Amino acid sequence: GKTTIGRILTKSLNCEKGLTSQPCNRCQACQAINEGRFIDFLEVDAASRRGVEETQQLLETVMHMPGSSRYKVYLIDEVHMLSKHSFNALLKTLEEPPPHVVFILATTEPENVPATVLSRCLQFHLKNLTPQQLSERLVEVLKKEKVKFDIESINQISRAGKGSLRDCLTITDQAIAFCNGDLSGSSISEMLGTLPYDQVYDLVESIVNHRPKDLFNDLRSISKQSVDYQKLMDLFLETIQLIAVMKISPESIADLNLQINRLKSLAENLDHQEVQILYQIGLLAKRDMDLAPDLGNGFEMAL
Ligand SMILES: [Zn+2]
């Protein structure tokens, strides 16, 4: 979303309706920016242009006035990749920028940008989206694209996206192909190498209700599928965490959670300490699973 936000800022600065936080998206400037053909918006990928000569070449164009717009905007993506000399060259321009120029420096590693550069910048920290926000957006997109889906599939994808809408959409793309346009929770988990949530709950319930035989039966059938045990342990941990939330603040559990009744009874059957111990065991197992004779073995031992 960094470059998308860069583009929105460019529109805000150059919209023909005037400087605005809500660019019109209709004027020539806005449309040109949307279509990626705005000559006063320069997007540079620092990862592939790290050298000082390339940076100097870029900075030489800074002095030229913008074509027909108010501001020339330079978006330097992954700016932390610039070499030390490049940063020094850039710093000179940042210290005395011409009034018609705006720099947008985007990075995932602000700690690797020199303090001298940072101190010249206004910093905005972009947050990850919550699973809830991702789910809402996914539902919107899938409805628009007329793709069939169930709630469980949305839950799976929004968790797998780990806060990034782009990753979510990439997974969704693969999922549409994998499921022939009809997304279901079970096929998504097959694709991701995880398990549907109801099967994860089966595992947790067998442990909590002291039913070792059921647990082994479930584990045996899991081992016949091609699951990723590390991811499975993540799901296990997420479930334990939800139980913890359920115990202290049930109203904070998202409405979208289909397993709410099972979650309630699990929370009733465990005390706080047991929840904490289960979580701890899961964390340690995740760390050490690679050392086990094989991952399935390590997972089984942990459970
Ligand atoms: Zn406009």
Residues whose N, C-alpha, C, O or C-beta is under 5 A from the ligand:
A	BS01	ZN	C15 E16 K17 P23 C24 N25 R26 C27 C30
